[in-house]
Structure formats: C-alpha cells, structure tokens
Amino acid sequence: MLAKFIAKGTFAFTGWTFKNQLPADIKQCVMIAAPHTSNWDALYTRTAFVLMGIPVKITIKDSYMRFPYGPFVRYLGGIGINRRPKKAGEERESMVQLMADLFKTHPDLVMLVTPEGTRSLRTKWKTGFYHIAVTAKVPIALGYLDYNKKEAGVGKVVYPSGNMHKDMHEIMAFYKHIAGKHPENFSVDLDYHD
C-alpha cells in the first residue's frame, strides 16, 4: 500500500516512532488528538494512524463531500455532517447527537477529535468528545504526539463512567506530561487538573 510506504519513509526520515495501545477488539471509539500546537501535528497524526492501521475519520460539513472536494475529503477520512433541520421550522439536532448517531451506521468508526479546538493556548477543552462517547456508549482513546520523545501513538483507553469529573481527571492526568511542538501553547483543561 502506497500510503503505508510513504508513512514509513516519513517517520524514518524524521526520526519519529509510534506506539499503539488500542486493543484490537475496539472497533468504535472517540479518538482524542492532542496536543495540537502546530500545523505539523496533522502530518504526524495522519502518518501515525496509517502506520498503526487505525482508519480514523473526521467529521466535516457535508457540503465539502461534493465534487470537486468530495473524493479527496473521503480519502482523508471525512464523513459529512448535515445539521439542517429535517423539516422547515424544526430545531436542528445538536452536533453531539449527530456525531453520536454516526456510530449506529458505521460499525468500524474511530472518530478523531481535537478538543483544544485551536493551536493557541487554551486552558479549557471543548468537552463535546466526552458527551459523544457517553451518548454513543463508546470508549475514548487517548491519541497523542510527544515532540520531546518524537513519539506518536494511542495511549490508554477510558471507558466513560458517567462521572465526567472523574473521567476528565483521568484524561488530563495522561496528557499533562505530553509535550507539544510549542509547549507554551498546550495546557490540559485546568477545570480537571490536580
């Protein structure tokens, strides 16, 4: 496969390695991608997932799924989201519900999310990923890029208990020692940090 060949060459050339602790029997999960402090993160993240054989998907506005962008967006793992109401005058469904519903129609779905939402410093994460996992009844896998170690991978898997405070503390404890390319632009969510 050409993509795997290119991915191996990229990691060999740049000196990066990967570590995958995602159990093989997990076919559905919400995958966090963090830290997110540089445009380079996209390259290393995509390369690592190709090498690990994890077909991550990203949600995108459904208009981008049409020609001429559609084939390329699908190749990169895009899944279109349509937030328009089904009938005129109806409220549109929440993004959390729409994303959780995708797990009903995609039996092998690893949904990639970036809860920081920006490459700039944020001390509070967007928690939609947690609510998606709870609603869809799927685990949360902790994907990471550690620039100090030049290591990309999937660390632990968190099974949401419904106690968001406890679960988010566990997630933040994992990420607090991970170094982004620009460490000054990365923070765990201080609402859930010891």
C-alpha positions as CSV (number, residue, x, y, z in Angstrom):
1,M,0.0,0.0,0.0
2,L,1.5,3.3,-1.1
3,A,0.2,5.3,1.9
4,K,1.9,2.9,4.3
5,F,5.2,3.0,2.3
6,I,5.2,6.9,2.4
7,A,4.3,6.9,6.1
8,K,7.2,4.6,6.9
9,G,9.5,6.7,4.9
10,T,8.3,9.9,6.6
11,F,8.8,8.5,10.1
12,A,12.2,7.0,9.2
13,F,13.4,10.3,7.7
14,T,12.1,12.5,10.6
15,G,13.2,10.1,13.4
16,W,9.6,9.6,14.8
17,T,8.3,6.3,16.3
18,F,4.8,5.2,17.2
19,K,3.2,3.2,20.0
20,N,-0.2,1.7,19.7
21,Q,-2.0,0.6,22.9
22,L,-5.5,0.5,21.3
23,P,-6.9,-3.1,21.8
24,A,-7.6,-4.8,18.5
25,D,-11.1,-5.7,19.6
26,I,-12.1,-2.0,19.8
27,K,-13.8,-1.1,16.5
28,Q,-15.6,2.0,17.7
29,C,-14.3,4.9,19.8
30,V,-13.8,8.6,20.1
31,M,-10.1,9.3,19.5
32,I,-8.6,12.4,21.0
33,A,-5.7,14.0,19.1
34,A,-3.6,16.2,21.5
35,P,-1.6,18.3,21.9
36,H,-2.5,20.5,19.0
37,T,0.0,23.3,18.8
38,S,1.4,23.3,15.2
39,N,0.4,22.7,11.6
40,W,2.9,19.8,11.7
41,D,0.6,17.9,14.0
42,A,-1.7,16.9,11.1
43,L,1.2,15.3,9.2
44,Y,2.5,13.3,12.2
45,T,-1.0,12.3,13.3
46,R,-2.1,11.1,9.9
47,T,1.2,9.3,9.4
48,A,1.0,7.6,12.8
49,F,-2.6,6.4,12.2
50,V,-1.6,4.9,8.8
51,L,1.3,3.1,10.4
52,M,-0.9,1.8,13.2
53,G,-3.6,0.6,10.8
54,I,-6.2,2.7,12.5
55,P,-8.7,4.2,10.0
56,V,-9.6,7.4,11.8
57,K,-12.5,9.5,10.5
58,I,-13.1,13.2,10.8
59,T,-16.5,14.9,10.6
60,I,-16.9,17.8,8.2
61,K,-19.7,20.0,6.9
62,D,-21.5,17.8,4.3
63,S,-21.1,20.5,1.5
64,Y,-17.4,19.6,1.4
65,M,-18.3,16.0,0.4
66,R,-19.5,17.1,-3.0
67,F,-17.4,17.4,-6.2
68,P,-14.7,18.6,-6.6
69,Y,-13.5,18.2,-3.0
70,G,-15.6,15.1,-2.0
71,P,-13.3,12.3,-3.3
72,F,-10.2,13.8,-1.6
73,V,-12.0,14.5,1.6
74,R,-13.4,10.9,1.7
75,Y,-9.8,9.6,1.0
76,L,-8.6,11.6,4.1
77,G,-11.3,10.0,6.2
78,G,-14.0,12.7,6.0
79,I,-17.6,12.0,7.0
80,G,-20.2,14.6,6.1
81,I,-22.4,16.1,8.8
82,N,-25.7,17.7,7.8
83,R,-27.1,20.0,10.6
84,R,-30.0,21.3,8.6
85,P,-33.4,20.5,10.2
86,K,-35.3,17.6,8.5
87,K,-38.4,19.8,8.2
88,A,-38.8,23.6,8.0
89,G,-39.4,25.1,11.3
90,E,-37.9,22.3,13.3
91,E,-34.9,22.8,15.6
92,R,-31.7,21.2,14.2
93,E,-30.2,18.3,16.2
94,S,-27.1,19.0,18.3
95,M,-23.7,18.3,16.9
96,V,-23.2,15.8,19.8
97,Q,-26.3,13.8,18.8
98,L,-25.4,13.9,15.1
99,M,-21.9,12.7,15.8
100,A,-23.1,10.0,18.2
101,D,-25.6,8.8,15.7
102,L,-22.8,8.1,13.2
103,F,-21.8,5.1,15.4
104,K,-25.1,3.5,14.6
105,T,-24.4,3.4,10.9
106,H,-20.6,2.9,10.9
107,P,-19.7,-0.3,12.7
108,D,-16.0,0.4,12.4
109,L,-15.8,4.1,13.4
110,V,-12.8,5.7,15.1
111,M,-13.8,9.4,15.3
112,L,-10.9,11.8,15.6
113,V,-11.5,15.0,17.6
114,T,-9.2,17.8,18.7
115,P,-10.8,19.1,22.0
116,E,-8.4,22.0,22.3
117,G,-10.1,23.4,19.1
118,T,-7.1,25.7,18.2
119,R,-3.3,25.7,18.0
120,S,-3.3,28.6,20.5
121,L,-3.2,28.2,24.3
122,R,-6.5,27.1,25.8
123,T,-6.8,26.2,29.5
124,K,-10.3,24.8,28.9
125,W,-11.1,22.0,26.5
126,K,-14.3,21.5,24.5
127,T,-16.0,18.6,26.2
128,G,-18.2,17.5,23.2
129,F,-16.0,14.5,22.7
130,Y,-16.9,13.2,26.2
131,H,-20.7,13.7,25.6
132,I,-20.4,12.0,22.2
133,A,-18.8,8.9,23.8
134,V,-21.3,8.8,26.6
135,T,-24.3,9.2,24.1
136,A,-22.9,6.6,21.7
137,K,-21.7,4.3,24.5
138,V,-18.2,4.0,23.1
139,P,-14.8,4.4,24.8
140,I,-12.4,7.3,24.5
141,A,-8.9,6.5,23.2
142,L,-6.1,8.9,24.0
143,G,-4.1,9.7,20.9
144,Y,-1.0,11.8,21.4
145,L,2.0,13.4,19.8
146,D,5.0,13.8,22.1
147,Y,7.6,16.1,20.5
148,N,10.1,15.6,23.2
149,K,10.2,11.8,22.6
150,K,9.3,12.2,18.9
151,E,6.6,9.6,19.6
152,A,3.1,9.4,18.3
153,G,0.5,6.9,19.3
154,V,-2.5,5.8,21.3
155,G,-2.1,5.6,25.0
156,K,-4.8,4.4,27.3
157,V,-8.5,3.9,26.7
158,V,-11.0,5.5,29.0
159,Y,-14.5,4.0,29.3
160,P,-16.8,6.8,30.4
161,S,-18.4,6.1,33.7
162,G,-20.9,8.9,33.5
163,N,-18.9,10.7,36.2
164,M,-17.5,13.3,33.9
165,H,-15.4,15.0,36.6
166,K,-13.6,11.7,37.5
167,D,-13.2,10.6,33.9
168,M,-11.8,14.0,32.8
169,H,-9.3,14.0,35.6
170,E,-8.1,10.6,34.3
171,I,-7.8,12.0,30.8
172,M,-5.9,15.1,31.9
173,A,-3.5,13.1,34.1
174,F,-2.5,11.2,30.9
175,Y,-1.9,14.4,28.9
176,K,-0.1,16.5,31.5
177,H,3.3,15.1,30.7
178,I,2.9,15.1,26.9
179,A,4.9,17.8,25.1
180,G,3.6,19.6,22.0
181,K,5.8,21.2,19.4
182,H,5.1,24.5,21.0
183,P,4.7,23.6,24.7
184,E,3.8,27.1,25.7
185,N,0.6,26.7,23.6
186,F,-0.6,23.5,25.3
187,S,-2.5,23.1,28.5
188,V,-4.7,20.4,29.9
189,D,-8.1,21.5,31.0
190,L,-7.5,23.3,34.3
191,D,-11.0,22.6,35.4
192,Y,-10.0,18.9,35.7
193,H,-6.3,19.1,36.7
194,D,-4.8,18.3,40.1
